[in-house]
């Protein structure tokens, strides 16, 4: 929604917005752009008499601002519908869908096009460090977008990505998530099938090799050429450094190039191949696309370095699904080595995690850490303590935030790395941890 606001402002509209909890980096980006933010959902913010309201999917019937909008018959649309009708119709859209890695891969793809002089517009669900902002509008025919399977708004329960009509579609992966709106993985597969229906026959679908859930989607029908990544007969990579920061790329047996990247993790290598293949589908030379990634920087909140105090390094990451937690910790372990101590700190803040969806996989996801802490406020409705016995790593559940901070510091001797994972602000935990580490 913040990115849509930036694009709307660039298009010449006067834009304001509201949210219940406003926190960096998005709030600072909007403020820097001159977009006024109202804290809360009170109806008085509509005193400005807007011509159109773009409604986010957090909004519900019963909220005073929504009731006033409906009672006064103020025109409204969802964010994806606004993009479809006001911006994307004349663009060649390259979209990135999947349960994990959307933001990273979208930012990679936008940077590849930028580095190869295509000047793309983009909308990313985070802030790509190469650009410093989450969205931009350009005169280029190309637009790169993070294509989310979550629903659009209280009045449009379709997945957002059905409004984007992509020419090139990356399907990164597919697992069960968003338990608040989907009952099963099959429900999500159906939405992905509807997405596949919108990709034209002269477009391209890019996806991993032999990925069962995505193959199930294609079995429902596909009318577009499919490029599978990762198989030995197609585009694939071999790690030169175990942390994934240097890798060689092959197309079958043919060597293409060696990439010396600023990111790490085998999963990010896979993301890089997907982005390069998507760029190649619109005419970018594949080798140039891959080498462009040597100057790619990870988006904010994706293994973002927050500081070091008392010889303890603190990272921040957006991971909030067991698979993402596992992959992120695996990447960090490869980066720091097997002998360094890693402390994992997790806040189950997403609607799915609060409900306990995928909880049976959560304990195992911390296996690459030496010790793990889970913060479980009252909004988490399941028995998080049950994970303590199941975890292969010493795991502690804490309900008091201040106690949590002190326990993390006590468990982090000099030389440790602390990885904090949450899809929210987590009470400003990073700076508070660094301050405590410094005072220690």
VEXDREN-2710 file (C-alpha; in Angstrom, 1 decimal):
% VEXDREN-2710
k/r/px/py/pz
1/UNK/0.0/0.0/0.0
2/UNK/2.9/2.3/0.7
3/UNK/4.3/1.6/-2.7
4/UNK/1.0/2.3/-4.4
5/UNK/0.8/5.6/-2.5
6/UNK/4.2/6.6/-4.0
7/UNK/3.2/5.6/-7.5
8/UNK/-0.1/7.5/-7.2
9/UNK/1.7/10.6/-6.0
10/UNK/4.1/10.4/-8.9
11/UNK/1.1/10.2/-11.2
12/UNK/0.0/13.6/-9.9
13/UNK/-2.5/12.7/-7.2
14/UNK/-2.5/14.2/-3.8
15/UNK/-2.1/11.3/-1.5
16/UNK/-2.6/10.7/2.3
17/UNK/-2.9/7.4/4.1
18/UNK/-3.5/5.7/7.5
19/UNK/-2.3/2.7/9.4
20/UNK/-2.7/1.5/13.0
21/UNK/1.0/0.9/13.7
22/UNK/3.4/3.1/11.7
23/UNK/7.0/2.0/11.9
24/UNK/10.2/2.2/9.7
25/UNK/11.3/1.7/7.1
26/UNK/8.0/2.4/5.3
27/UNK/6.8/5.3/7.4
28/UNK/10.0/7.2/6.9
29/UNK/9.9/6.6/3.2
30/UNK/6.4/8.0/2.9
31/UNK/7.2/10.9/5.1
32/UNK/10.2/11.7/3.0
33/UNK/8.0/11.7/0.0
34/UNK/5.7/14.3/1.6
35/UNK/2.8/11.8/2.1
36/UNK/0.9/12.5/5.3
37/UNK/0.2/9.5/7.5
38/UNK/-2.7/9.4/10.0
39/UNK/-2.2/7.1/12.9
40/UNK/-5.3/5.0/13.4
41/UNK/-8.5/4.3/11.5
42/UNK/-10.8/7.1/12.8
43/UNK/-13.4/8.5/10.4
44/UNK/-12.3/12.1/10.8
45/UNK/-9.4/11.5/8.4
46/UNK/-12.1/11.6/5.6
47/UNK/-12.9/15.3/6.4
48/UNK/-10.5/16.1/3.6
49/UNK/-13.2/14.8/1.2
50/UNK/-11.1/12.4/-0.9
51/UNK/-12.1/11.8/-4.5
52/UNK/-11.1/8.1/-4.2
53/UNK/-10.2/5.8/-1.3
54/UNK/-7.7/2.9/-2.0
55/UNK/-8.6/0.3/0.6
56/UNK/-6.0/-2.1/2.0
57/UNK/-6.8/-5.7/3.0
58/UNK/-6.4/-5.0/6.8
59/UNK/-9.6/-2.8/6.7
60/UNK/-12.8/-4.4/7.9
61/UNK/-16.5/-3.6/8.2
62/UNK/-17.2/-2.0/11.6
63/UNK/-14.1/0.3/11.4
64/UNK/-15.4/3.9/11.7
65/UNK/-13.5/5.1/8.6
66/UNK/-14.9/2.2/6.5
67/UNK/-18.5/2.8/7.7
68/UNK/-18.3/6.5/6.9
69/UNK/-16.8/5.7/3.4
70/UNK/-19.8/3.4/2.7
71/UNK/-22.5/5.6/4.2
72/UNK/-21.3/8.7/2.3
73/UNK/-20.8/6.7/-0.9
74/UNK/-17.2/7.8/-1.4
75/UNK/-15.7/6.0/-4.4
76/UNK/-13.3/3.2/-3.4
77/UNK/-11.1/0.5/-4.9
78/UNK/-8.6/-2.1/-3.7
79/UNK/-4.9/-1.3/-4.2
80/UNK/-4.4/-4.0/-6.9
81/UNK/-7.5/-2.8/-8.7
82/UNK/-6.2/0.8/-8.7
83/UNK/-2.9/-0.4/-10.1
84/UNK/-4.6/-2.4/-12.8
85/UNK/-6.9/0.4/-13.9
86/UNK/-4.7/3.4/-13.5
87/UNK/-1.2/2.2/-14.2
88/UNK/-0.5/-1.4/-15.5
89/UNK/-2.7/-1.6/-18.5
90/UNK/0.0/-0.2/-20.8
91/UNK/3.0/-1.9/-19.1
92/UNK/4.8/-5.1/-19.8
93/UNK/4.6/-6.6/-16.3
94/UNK/7.2/-8.9/-14.8
95/UNK/5.7/-10.4/-11.7
96/UNK/7.2/-12.5/-8.8
97/UNK/4.9/-14.8/-6.9
98/UNK/5.6/-17.5/-4.3
99/UNK/5.4/-18.2/-0.6
100/UNK/9.0/-17.1/0.1
101/UNK/11.5/-14.8/-1.5
102/UNK/9.2/-12.5/-3.4
103/UNK/10.7/-9.3/-2.1
104/UNK/14.3/-10.4/-2.7
105/UNK/13.6/-11.8/-6.2
106/UNK/11.5/-8.8/-7.2
107/UNK/14.3/-6.4/-6.1
108/UNK/16.9/-8.6/-8.0
109/UNK/14.8/-8.4/-11.2
110/UNK/14.3/-4.7/-11.0
111/UNK/18.0/-4.2/-10.4
112/UNK/19.0/-6.4/-13.4
113/UNK/16.7/-4.3/-15.7
114/UNK/18.0/-1.1/-14.2
115/UNK/21.7/-2.2/-14.6
116/UNK/20.9/-3.0/-18.3
117/UNK/19.5/0.4/-19.0
118/UNK/15.8/-0.6/-19.2
119/UNK/14.8/2.0/-16.5
120/UNK/11.9/-0.2/-15.1
121/UNK/9.1/1.0/-12.8
122/UNK/8.6/-1.3/-9.9
123/UNK/6.6/-2.1/-6.7
124/UNK/8.4/-4.1/-4.1
125/UNK/7.1/-5.2/-0.7
126/UNK/10.2/-3.8/1.0
127/UNK/12.9/-1.2/0.3
128/UNK/15.6/-2.4/-2.2
129/UNK/18.9/-1.0/-1.1
130/UNK/20.0/-0.4/-4.7
131/UNK/17.2/2.2/-5.1
132/UNK/16.4/3.4/-1.6
133/UNK/12.6/3.4/-2.2
134/UNK/10.0/0.7/-2.6
135/UNK/8.2/1.9/-5.7
136/UNK/8.7/4.1/-8.7
137/UNK/6.9/5.1/-11.8
138/UNK/8.9/5.5/-15.1
139/UNK/8.2/6.0/-18.8
140/UNK/9.7/2.5/-19.4
141/UNK/7.3/-0.1/-20.8
142/UNK/8.6/-2.5/-18.2
143/UNK/7.2/-2.8/-14.7
144/UNK/8.4/-5.3/-12.0
145/UNK/6.0/-6.2/-9.2
146/UNK/5.9/-8.4/-6.2
147/UNK/2.8/-10.5/-6.8
148/UNK/1.1/-11.5/-3.5
149/UNK/-1.4/-14.3/-3.1
150/UNK/-3.1/-12.6/-0.2
151/UNK/-6.6/-11.2/-0.9
152/UNK/-7.2/-7.6/-2.1
153/UNK/-9.8/-6.1/0.3
154/UNK/-12.9/-6.9/2.4
155/UNK/-15.0/-6.5/-0.8
156/UNK/-12.6/-8.4/-3.2
157/UNK/-11.4/-11.7/-1.8
158/UNK/-9.4/-12.7/-4.9
159/UNK/-5.6/-12.9/-4.7
160/UNK/-3.9/-9.6/-5.4
161/UNK/-1.9/-11.0/-8.3
162/UNK/-5.0/-11.6/-10.4
163/UNK/-5.1/-7.9/-11.2
164/UNK/-1.5/-7.6/-12.6
165/UNK/-1.8/-9.5/-16.0
166/UNK/1.9/-10.4/-16.2
167/UNK/3.9/-10.9/-19.4
168/UNK/6.6/-12.7/-17.5
169/UNK/5.6/-14.6/-14.3
170/UNK/8.1/-16.0/-11.8
171/UNK/6.6/-18.8/-9.6
172/UNK/9.2/-19.1/-6.9
173/UNK/7.7/-21.8/-4.6
174/UNK/4.4/-22.7/-3.0
175/UNK/3.6/-23.8/0.5
176/UNK/0.6/-23.4/2.9
177/UNK/0.4/-19.9/4.4
178/UNK/-2.2/-17.2/5.2
179/UNK/-4.3/-19.6/7.3
180/UNK/-6.7/-16.7/8.0
181/UNK/-8.0/-16.7/4.4
182/UNK/-7.0/-20.1/3.0
183/UNK/-8.2/-23.5/4.4
184/UNK/-5.6/-25.6/2.6
185/UNK/-2.7/-25.7/0.2
186/UNK/-5.2/-26.7/-2.5
187/UNK/-7.0/-23.4/-2.1
188/UNK/-3.8/-21.5/-2.8
189/UNK/-3.0/-23.8/-5.8
190/UNK/-6.3/-22.8/-7.3
191/UNK/-5.4/-19.1/-7.0
192/UNK/-2.0/-19.8/-8.6
193/UNK/-3.9/-21.6/-11.4
194/UNK/-6.1/-18.5/-11.9
195/UNK/-2.8/-16.5/-12.2
196/UNK/-1.4/-18.9/-14.8
197/UNK/-4.6/-18.4/-16.8
198/UNK/-3.7/-14.7/-17.2
199/UNK/-0.2/-15.1/-18.6
200/UNK/-0.3/-14.7/-22.4
201/UNK/0.9/-17.4/-24.8
202/UNK/3.8/-15.2/-26.0
203/UNK/4.9/-14.6/-22.4
204/UNK/7.0/-16.7/-20.1
205/UNK/6.6/-18.6/-16.8
206/UNK/9.8/-19.1/-14.8
207/UNK/9.7/-21.7/-12.0
208/UNK/11.9/-24.2/-10.1
209/UNK/12.7/-27.6/-11.6
210/UNK/10.5/-30.5/-10.3
211/UNK/8.7/-28.5/-7.6
212/UNK/5.6/-30.7/-6.8
213/UNK/3.1/-28.0/-5.7
214/UNK/3.8/-25.8/-8.7
215/UNK/3.7/-28.8/-11.0
216/UNK/0.2/-29.5/-9.6
217/UNK/-0.7/-25.9/-10.6
218/UNK/0.4/-26.4/-14.2
219/UNK/-1.5/-29.7/-14.4
220/UNK/-4.7/-27.6/-14.1
221/UNK/-3.8/-25.9/-17.3
222/UNK/-1.0/-23.9/-18.8
223/UNK/-0.9/-21.9/-22.1
224/UNK/2.5/-20.3/-21.8
225/UNK/6.0/-21.5/-22.3
226/UNK/7.6/-22.6/-19.0
227/UNK/11.3/-22.3/-18.2
228/UNK/12.3/-24.5/-15.3
229/UNK/15.4/-23.4/-13.2
230/UNK/17.7/-25.7/-11.2
231/UNK/17.8/-28.9/-13.2
232/UNK/21.1/-30.1/-14.6
233/UNK/19.8/-29.9/-18.2
234/UNK/18.8/-26.2/-17.8
235/UNK/20.0/-23.1/-16.0
236/UNK/21.6/-24.1/-12.7
237/UNK/24.4/-23.0/-10.3
238/UNK/27.3/-24.6/-8.5
239/UNK/28.5/-23.0/-5.3
240/UNK/32.2/-22.0/-5.3
241/UNK/32.0/-20.6/-1.8
242/UNK/29.8/-22.6/0.6
243/UNK/28.0/-19.5/1.8
244/UNK/26.7/-19.0/-1.7
245/UNK/28.4/-15.6/-2.1
246/UNK/30.3/-16.9/-5.1
247/UNK/28.7/-19.3/-7.6
248/UNK/29.2/-20.5/-11.1
249/UNK/26.2/-20.6/-13.5
250/UNK/25.7/-23.2/-16.2
251/UNK/23.1/-23.8/-18.9
252/UNK/23.1/-27.6/-19.1
253/UNK/26.8/-28.4/-19.6
254/UNK/27.6/-24.9/-20.9
255/UNK/29.5/-22.6/-18.5
256/UNK/28.0/-19.1/-18.6
257/UNK/29.8/-17.1/-15.9
258/UNK/31.0/-16.9/-12.3
259/UNK/29.0/-14.5/-10.0
260/UNK/30.7/-12.8/-7.0
261/UNK/27.7/-11.6/-5.0
262/UNK/27.2/-9.4/-2.0
263/UNK/24.4/-11.7/-0.7
264/UNK/24.7/-15.2/0.7
265/UNK/22.7/-18.4/1.1
266/UNK/21.9/-21.1/-1.4
267/UNK/18.3/-20.0/-1.5
268/UNK/19.3/-16.5/-2.7
269/UNK/21.4/-18.1/-5.4
270/UNK/18.1/-19.8/-6.6
271/UNK/16.3/-16.4/-6.4
272/UNK/19.1/-14.9/-8.5
273/UNK/18.7/-17.5/-11.3
274/UNK/15.0/-17.0/-11.4
275/UNK/15.4/-13.2/-11.7
276/UNK/18.1/-13.5/-14.4
277/UNK/15.9/-16.0/-16.4
278/UNK/13.0/-13.6/-16.2
279/UNK/15.1/-10.7/-17.4
280/UNK/16.4/-12.8/-20.3
281/UNK/12.7/-13.4/-21.3
282/UNK/12.4/-9.7/-22.2
283/UNK/15.7/-9.6/-24.1
284/UNK/18.4/-9.0/-21.5
285/UNK/21.6/-11.0/-22.3
286/UNK/21.7/-13.8/-19.7
287/UNK/25.3/-13.4/-18.9
288/UNK/24.9/-9.6/-18.4
289/UNK/21.8/-10.2/-16.3
290/UNK/23.8/-12.5/-14.0
291/UNK/26.8/-10.3/-13.7
292/UNK/24.5/-7.4/-12.8
293/UNK/23.8/-9.2/-9.6
294/UNK/27.4/-8.6/-8.4
295/UNK/26.3/-5.0/-7.5
296/UNK/22.9/-6.1/-6.1
297/UNK/22.2/-5.3/-2.5
298/UNK/19.6/-7.1/-0.4
299/UNK/16.5/-5.2/0.6
300/UNK/16.0/-3.7/4.0
301/UNK/14.9/-6.3/6.6
302/UNK/16.4/-9.2/4.6
303/UNK/19.5/-10.2/6.6
304/UNK/20.0/-6.6/7.3
305/UNK/23.0/-5.7/9.5
306/UNK/21.7/-3.6/12.4
307/UNK/24.9/-3.1/14.4
308/UNK/27.6/-4.6/16.6
309/UNK/28.2/-4.0/20.4
310/UNK/30.4/-5.9/22.7
311/UNK/31.5/-8.0/19.7
312/UNK/27.9/-9.3/19.2
313/UNK/26.5/-8.7/15.7
314/UNK/22.7/-8.1/15.4
315/UNK/20.9/-8.9/12.1
316/UNK/17.2/-8.3/11.2
317/UNK/15.1/-10.4/8.8
318/UNK/11.5/-10.5/7.7
319/UNK/11.2/-14.3/7.9
320/UNK/7.9/-15.4/9.4
321/UNK/7.2/-18.8/8.0
322/UNK/9.0/-22.0/9.2
323/UNK/10.6/-22.6/5.8
324/UNK/11.8/-19.0/5.5
325/UNK/13.2/-19.2/9.1
326/UNK/15.0/-22.4/8.3
327/UNK/16.5/-21.1/5.0
328/UNK/17.5/-17.8/6.6
329/UNK/19.3/-19.5/9.5
330/UNK/21.0/-21.9/7.0
331/UNK/22.3/-19.0/5.0
332/UNK/23.5/-17.2/8.2
333/UNK/25.3/-20.4/9.3
334/UNK/27.0/-20.7/6.0
335/UNK/28.1/-17.1/6.3
336/UNK/29.5/-17.1/9.8
337/UNK/30.8/-20.7/9.9
338/UNK/30.0/-23.7/12.0
339/UNK/32.0/-22.6/15.1
340/UNK/30.3/-19.2/15.6
341/UNK/27.4/-19.0/18.1
342/UNK/24.0/-18.0/16.5
343/UNK/21.0/-16.8/18.6
344/UNK/17.7/-16.9/16.8
345/UNK/14.9/-14.6/18.0
346/UNK/11.4/-15.0/16.6
347/UNK/8.2/-13.1/16.9
348/UNK/5.1/-15.1/15.6
349/UNK/3.3/-12.0/14.4
350/UNK/1.7/-13.0/11.1
351/UNK/-1.9/-14.0/11.2
352/UNK/-1.0/-17.6/10.3
353/UNK/1.6/-17.8/13.1
354/UNK/-0.8/-16.3/15.6
355/UNK/-3.3/-19.0/14.7
356/UNK/-0.6/-21.8/14.9
357/UNK/-0.6/-22.6/11.2
358/UNK/2.6/-24.7/10.3
359/UNK/3.5/-24.8/14.0
360/UNK/4.5/-28.5/13.6
361/UNK/7.4/-27.3/11.5
362/UNK/8.5/-24.4/13.6
363/UNK/10.8/-26.1/16.2
364/UNK/12.8/-27.8/13.5
365/UNK/13.3/-24.6/11.6
366/UNK/15.7/-23.3/14.3
367/UNK/18.1/-26.3/13.8
368/UNK/21.0/-24.2/12.5
369/UNK/20.9/-21.9/15.6
370/UNK/22.7/-22.7/18.8
371/UNK/19.9/-21.3/20.9
372/UNK/16.4/-19.8/20.1
373/UNK/14.0/-17.5/21.7
374/UNK/10.3/-17.0/20.8
375/UNK/8.4/-14.0/22.0
376/UNK/4.7/-14.9/22.5
377/UNK/2.4/-12.0/23.5
378/UNK/-1.3/-12.7/24.3
379/UNK/-2.3/-12.4/20.6
380/UNK/-0.7/-15.8/20.0
381/UNK/-3.5/-18.2/20.8
382/UNK/-1.7/-21.6/20.7
383/UNK/0.6/-23.3/23.2
384/UNK/4.0/-22.1/22.1
385/UNK/5.6/-23.6/25.1
386/UNK/5.0/-27.1/23.6
387/UNK/7.8/-26.3/21.2
388/UNK/10.5/-26.3/23.9
389/UNK/10.5/-30.1/24.2
390/UNK/10.3/-30.6/20.4
391/UNK/13.1/-28.3/19.4
392/UNK/16.5/-29.8/18.3
393/UNK/18.0/-26.5/19.6
394/UNK/17.6/-25.1/23.1
395/UNK/14.4/-23.0/22.8
396/UNK/12.8/-20.6/25.2
397/UNK/9.4/-19.0/25.1
398/UNK/9.0/-15.7/26.8
399/UNK/5.8/-13.5/27.2
400/UNK/7.5/-10.5/28.8
401/UNK/9.4/-8.3/26.3
402/UNK/11.8/-6.8/28.8
403/UNK/12.6/-10.2/30.3
404/UNK/13.2/-11.5/26.7
405/UNK/15.7/-8.8/26.0
406/UNK/17.8/-9.6/29.1
407/UNK/17.7/-13.3/28.4
408/UNK/18.9/-12.8/24.8
409/UNK/21.8/-10.7/26.1
410/UNK/22.7/-13.3/28.7
411/UNK/22.8/-15.9/26.0
412/UNK/25.0/-13.9/23.7
413/UNK/28.7/-13.9/24.8
414/UNK/31.2/-11.9/22.7
415/UNK/31.6/-13.4/19.3
416/UNK/27.9/-14.3/18.9
417/UNK/25.5/-13.4/16.2
418/UNK/21.9/-12.5/17.0
419/UNK/19.3/-12.9/14.2
420/UNK/15.9/-11.3/14.9
421/UNK/13.0/-12.5/12.7
422/UNK/9.6/-10.8/12.5
423/UNK/7.3/-9.3/9.9
424/UNK/6.6/-6.3/12.2
425/UNK/8.4/-3.7/14.2
426/UNK/8.9/-6.0/17.2
427/UNK/8.9/-3.2/19.7
428/UNK/12.1/-1.7/18.3
429/UNK/14.0/-4.7/19.6
430/UNK/17.2/-4.2/17.5
431/UNK/18.3/-0.9/19.0
432/UNK/17.2/-2.0/22.5
433/UNK/19.3/-5.1/22.2
434/UNK/22.3/-3.1/21.0
435/UNK/21.9/-0.6/23.8
436/UNK/21.9/-3.5/26.4
437/UNK/24.9/-5.2/24.8
438/UNK/26.8/-1.9/24.9
439/UNK/25.9/-1.3/28.6
440/UNK/27.0/-4.8/29.4
END
